[in-house]
Amino acid sequence: MTQPYWLPDAVFYQIFPDRFANGDPTNDPPRVAPWGSPPTLWDFMGGDLRGILQKLDYLLDLGVNALYLNPIFQATSNHRYNISDYYRIDPKLGTMADFRALLAACHANGVRLILDGVFNHTGRGFFAFNDILENGKHSPYRDWYHIRRWPVRAYGEGPAEDYDAWWGFRSLPKLNTANPAVREFIFGVARYWVEQGADGWRLDVPNEIDDDGFWQEFRAVVKTANPDAYLVGEIWTAEPRWLQHFDGLMHYPLREALLALLRGELSASAFAARAEELYRLAGAQALSMYVPLGSHDTERVHTLLGGAEKTKLAFALQMAFPGAPAIYYGDEIGLEGGKDPDNRRAFPWARAAWNHDLRAWVQRLIALRKRTPALKRGAFRIVAAKDKQNCLAFARSLGAEAVLVVLNTSQVQRHCHLPVADLGWEDGRIVRDLLGGAEGIVAGDILHWDLPGQHVAWLA
């Protein structure tokens, strides 16, 4: 399977549109919440597409070159996973002209933009479900959903009883994707937005549409519209089966292992075994995986790791792993946040609220990754995993170029003995840390390297 050529060069930035930037207050809904107020499941804060466009210079300065937007189509919630019109930009986010302006500015600056595809379920306001509510068993769209009994009661407390809904939420009725008319509608939406210029889809809960034929046809439709469109599936577990349908998956299993390592919940050797397993499972699509440290569905990385120092280590590992690294908006400045909805706070544009050292670190990592082919396209392998020393080392190799990533998770300095003959590093070769500037010399087939506690090095 051929993946989009641009994926190994991509550094993603995920934006929850209502919370990133308010570029046009005239489209704010009534009773808009103050920017930066505690997030709730219901309140809107006024973020929009114009806001993203106006802050594109901030994103370019950071170094990202791909955006993933949470749903932007018309819906009644701030998360917009209950879509009522798949062909209309939510008026609270702007207009089609705003979308085209953002897309044009992104493409003019070499930035790709992928959209969130919510095709397992709709909102109650979607025309087909609304028709069912109005006409009951006489609705021509009764077979678009999984109706259990009549009349359909879509409102009230408790889980949905009259129809299938995502996790039982009444507001998210599940589509009947076995219905040819439903499939035709979904494929039409997928094709339309790619033809408008979107660079791909992040597919929401695709495992809920457990139908290989559906996803094969979906892929064919999108790839016919644009062979280089990126399809990434939100699969939370390591299931290679899904790689036959998507270019890559959201690499939550790697995120989980990485954070467990830095939180002291996983040893260096256990992490090494897991990382090698995940790399093997991804196979030829390892470079097309979407590698997050956080998302709108997880607690903030800065909160989980207890501060900026471990967060810096997490970013340094993420940016060196195979796949496209992804930054959840605000993580680069140390934005805090617990579970949903607290992880969807408004971006604080007052620079005094930023952790500037963390942002500069992320900016530097991105710049180094961009100019180091081995970090983008190189093969991956574990070089050392020493539990007593809390020392981990892995390499990315491409031809004659290799980068050795060394991590010390302990609180004290460690002297690491690293076998480097397989990297082509011969006796007497001088090795330099791309992150800190320190140098060392290979002795025989071993590199001796002193690494301070809670520290990482990129050696080349």
WOTACOR-V153069 format. One record per residue. SS is DSSP state (@ for helix, = for strand, . for the rest). OMEGA is omega in whole degrees, -180 to 180 (* if undefined). Layout:
ss:SS omega:OMEGA
ss:SS omega:OMEGA
//
This chain:
ss:. omega:-179
ss:. omega:178
ss:. omega:177
ss:. omega:-175
ss:. omega:-173
ss:. omega:-173
ss:@ omega:-179
ss:@ omega:180
ss:@ omega:-171
ss:. omega:167
ss:. omega:-174
ss:= omega:173
ss:= omega:-179
ss:= omega:-178
ss:= omega:169
ss:. omega:-163
ss:@ omega:-177
ss:@ omega:-171
ss:@ omega:-176
ss:. omega:180
ss:. omega:179
ss:. omega:-177
ss:. omega:-178
ss:. omega:-179
ss:@ omega:-179
ss:@ omega:178
ss:@ omega:177
ss:. omega:176
ss:. omega:174
ss:. omega:177
ss:. omega:179
ss:. omega:-180
ss:. omega:178
ss:. omega:179
ss:. omega:179
ss:. omega:176
ss:. omega:-179
ss:. omega:-177
ss:. omega:176
ss:. omega:178
ss:. omega:-171
ss:. omega:-171
ss:. omega:170
ss:. omega:178
ss:. omega:171
ss:. omega:175
ss:. omega:-175
ss:. omega:-178
ss:@ omega:177
ss:@ omega:177
ss:@ omega:178
ss:@ omega:179
ss:@ omega:-178
ss:@ omega:180
ss:. omega:-179
ss:@ omega:178
ss:@ omega:177
ss:@ omega:-179
ss:@ omega:178
ss:@ omega:178
ss:@ omega:177
ss:@ omega:177
ss:. omega:-179
ss:. omega:-179
ss:. omega:175
ss:= omega:178
ss:= omega:169
ss:= omega:-180
ss:= omega:167
ss:. omega:-169
ss:. omega:-179
ss:. omega:-177
ss:= omega:-172
ss:= omega:-179
ss:= omega:-177
ss:. omega:-177
ss:. omega:178
ss:. omega:178
ss:. omega:174
ss:. omega:173
ss:. omega:175
ss:. omega:-171
ss:= omega:176
ss:= omega:179
ss:= omega:-176
ss:= omega:-178
ss:= omega:-178
ss:= omega:171
ss:= omega:179
ss:. omega:-179
ss:. omega:177
ss:. omega:177
ss:. omega:-179
ss:. omega:-175
ss:. omega:175
ss:@ omega:178
ss:@ omega:177
ss:@ omega:179
ss:@ omega:-179
ss:@ omega:178
ss:@ omega:178
ss:@ omega:-179
ss:@ omega:180
ss:@ omega:180
ss:@ omega:178
ss:@ omega:-176
ss:@ omega:178
ss:@ omega:-179
ss:. omega:176
ss:. omega:-179
ss:. omega:176
ss:= omega:-179
ss:= omega:177
ss:= omega:-176
ss:= omega:179
ss:= omega:-179
ss:= omega:-178
ss:. omega:-172
ss:. omega:176
ss:. omega:-176
ss:= omega:176
ss:. omega:169
ss:. omega:178
ss:. omega:-180
ss:. omega:178
ss:. omega:-168
ss:@ omega:-176
ss:@ omega:179
ss:@ omega:178
ss:@ omega:178
ss:@ omega:177
ss:@ omega:179
ss:@ omega:-179
ss:@ omega:-171
ss:@ omega:177
ss:@ omega:-176
ss:@ omega:178
ss:@ omega:-177
ss:. omega:175
ss:. omega:-178
ss:. omega:-176
ss:@ omega:180
ss:@ omega:176
ss:@ omega:-178
ss:= omega:178
ss:. omega:-178
ss:= omega:-179
ss:. omega:-178
ss:. omega:-179
ss:. omega:-4
ss:. omega:179
ss:. omega:178
ss:. omega:-173
ss:. omega:-177
ss:. omega:-178
ss:. omega:-178
ss:. omega:175
ss:. omega:-178
ss:. omega:177
ss:. omega:179
ss:. omega:-174
ss:. omega:-178
ss:= omega:176
ss:. omega:179
ss:= omega:-179
ss:@ omega:-178
ss:@ omega:177
ss:@ omega:-179
ss:. omega:-179
ss:. omega:-176
ss:. omega:-175
ss:. omega:179
ss:= omega:-175
ss:= omega:178
ss:= omega:174
ss:. omega:-175
ss:. omega:172
ss:. omega:180
ss:. omega:-179
ss:@ omega:180
ss:@ omega:178
ss:@ omega:179
ss:@ omega:-180
ss:@ omega:179
ss:@ omega:-178
ss:@ omega:-179
ss:@ omega:177
ss:@ omega:177
ss:@ omega:-179
ss:@ omega:180
ss:@ omega:-174
ss:@ omega:-174
ss:@ omega:173
ss:@ omega:177
ss:@ omega:176
ss:. omega:177
ss:. omega:177
ss:. omega:-174
ss:. omega:177
ss:= omega:-177
ss:= omega:162
ss:= omega:-174
ss:= omega:-179
ss:. omega:179
ss:. omega:-177
ss:@ omega:179
ss:@ omega:177
ss:@ omega:172
ss:. omega:-171
ss:. omega:-171
ss:. omega:-177
ss:@ omega:-179
ss:@ omega:178
ss:@ omega:-175
ss:@ omega:174
ss:@ omega:179
ss:@ omega:178
ss:@ omega:-180
ss:@ omega:-179
ss:@ omega:179
ss:@ omega:-178
ss:@ omega:-177
ss:@ omega:174
ss:@ omega:178
ss:@ omega:179
ss:. omega:-178
ss:. omega:-178
ss:. omega:174
ss:. omega:-178
ss:= omega:174
ss:= omega:-179
ss:= omega:-176
ss:= omega:175
ss:. omega:177
ss:. omega:-171
ss:. omega:-178
ss:. omega:-179
ss:. omega:-179
ss:. omega:-178
ss:@ omega:180
ss:@ omega:-174
ss:@ omega:-180
ss:@ omega:176
ss:@ omega:-177
ss:. omega:-175
ss:. omega:177
ss:. omega:179
ss:= omega:178
ss:= omega:171
ss:= omega:-167
ss:. omega:177
ss:@ omega:178
ss:@ omega:178
ss:@ omega:177
ss:@ omega:-179
ss:@ omega:-180
ss:@ omega:-179
ss:@ omega:-180
ss:@ omega:178
ss:@ omega:177
ss:@ omega:-176
ss:@ omega:177
ss:. omega:179
ss:. omega:-179
ss:. omega:-179
ss:. omega:180
ss:. omega:179
ss:@ omega:-178
ss:@ omega:178
ss:@ omega:177
ss:@ omega:-179
ss:@ omega:180
ss:@ omega:-179
ss:@ omega:180
ss:@ omega:178
ss:@ omega:178
ss:@ omega:-178
ss:@ omega:178
ss:@ omega:179
ss:@ omega:-179
ss:@ omega:180
ss:@ omega:176
ss:@ omega:-176
ss:@ omega:-179
ss:@ omega:-179
ss:@ omega:-178
ss:@ omega:-180
ss:@ omega:177
ss:. omega:178
ss:= omega:-169
ss:= omega:-179
ss:= omega:165
ss:. omega:179
ss:. omega:178
ss:. omega:178
ss:. omega:-180
ss:. omega:-177
ss:. omega:172
ss:. omega:-180
ss:. omega:-177
ss:@ omega:180
ss:@ omega:178
ss:@ omega:-179
ss:@ omega:-176
ss:. omega:173
ss:. omega:175
ss:. omega:-171
ss:@ omega:-174
ss:@ omega:178
ss:@ omega:177
ss:@ omega:177
ss:@ omega:177
ss:@ omega:-179
ss:@ omega:179
ss:@ omega:-179
ss:@ omega:177
ss:@ omega:-180
ss:@ omega:-176
ss:. omega:-179
ss:. omega:-180
ss:. omega:174
ss:. omega:-180
ss:. omega:-179
ss:= omega:179
ss:= omega:-177
ss:= omega:179
ss:= omega:174
ss:= omega:-170
ss:. omega:178
ss:. omega:179
ss:@ omega:-178
ss:@ omega:178
ss:@ omega:176
ss:. omega:179
ss:. omega:180
ss:. omega:175
ss:. omega:176
ss:. omega:-178
ss:. omega:178
ss:. omega:11
ss:. omega:-175
ss:@ omega:179
ss:@ omega:-179
ss:@ omega:179
ss:. omega:177
ss:. omega:177
ss:. omega:-179
ss:. omega:-176
ss:. omega:172
ss:. omega:-171
ss:@ omega:179
ss:@ omega:-179
ss:@ omega:-176
ss:. omega:165
ss:. omega:-173
ss:@ omega:179
ss:@ omega:178
ss:@ omega:-180
ss:@ omega:179
ss:@ omega:178
ss:@ omega:179
ss:@ omega:178
ss:@ omega:-179
ss:@ omega:178
ss:@ omega:-180
ss:@ omega:-179
ss:@ omega:179
ss:@ omega:180
ss:@ omega:-178
ss:@ omega:-177
ss:. omega:179
ss:. omega:-176
ss:@ omega:-178
ss:@ omega:180
ss:@ omega:-179
ss:@ omega:-172
ss:@ omega:-175
ss:. omega:174
ss:= omega:-176
ss:= omega:170
ss:= omega:177
ss:= omega:178
ss:= omega:180
ss:= omega:175
ss:= omega:-173
ss:= omega:-174
ss:. omega:-178
ss:. omega:180
ss:. omega:-174
ss:. omega:-176
ss:= omega:178
ss:= omega:176
ss:= omega:174
ss:= omega:-175
ss:= omega:167
ss:= omega:-174
ss:= omega:177
ss:= omega:-176
ss:. omega:-179
ss:. omega:-177
ss:= omega:176
ss:= omega:172
ss:= omega:180
ss:= omega:-180
ss:= omega:-177
ss:= omega:-177
ss:= omega:173
ss:= omega:-178
ss:. omega:179
ss:. omega:-180
ss:. omega:-176
ss:. omega:180
ss:. omega:178
ss:= omega:174
ss:= omega:-173
ss:= omega:174
ss:= omega:-172
ss:= omega:178
ss:= omega:-172
ss:. omega:-178
ss:@ omega:-178
ss:@ omega:177
ss:@ omega:-177
ss:. omega:-180
ss:. omega:-175
ss:. omega:179
ss:. omega:178
ss:. omega:-180
ss:. omega:177
ss:= omega:-179
ss:= omega:-177
ss:= omega:176
ss:= omega:-179
ss:. omega:-177
ss:. omega:-175
ss:. omega:178
ss:. omega:-180
ss:. omega:-179
ss:= omega:176
ss:= omega:-178
ss:= omega:177
ss:= omega:178
ss:= omega:-174
ss:. omega:176
ss:. omega:-179
ss:= omega:171
ss:= omega:176
ss:= omega:-175
ss:= omega:176
ss:= omega:-177
ss:= omega:178
ss:. omega:177
ss:. omega:-180
ss:. omega:-173
ss:= omega:177
ss:= omega:176
ss:= omega:171
ss:= omega:-173
ss:= omega:-179
ss:. omega:*
//
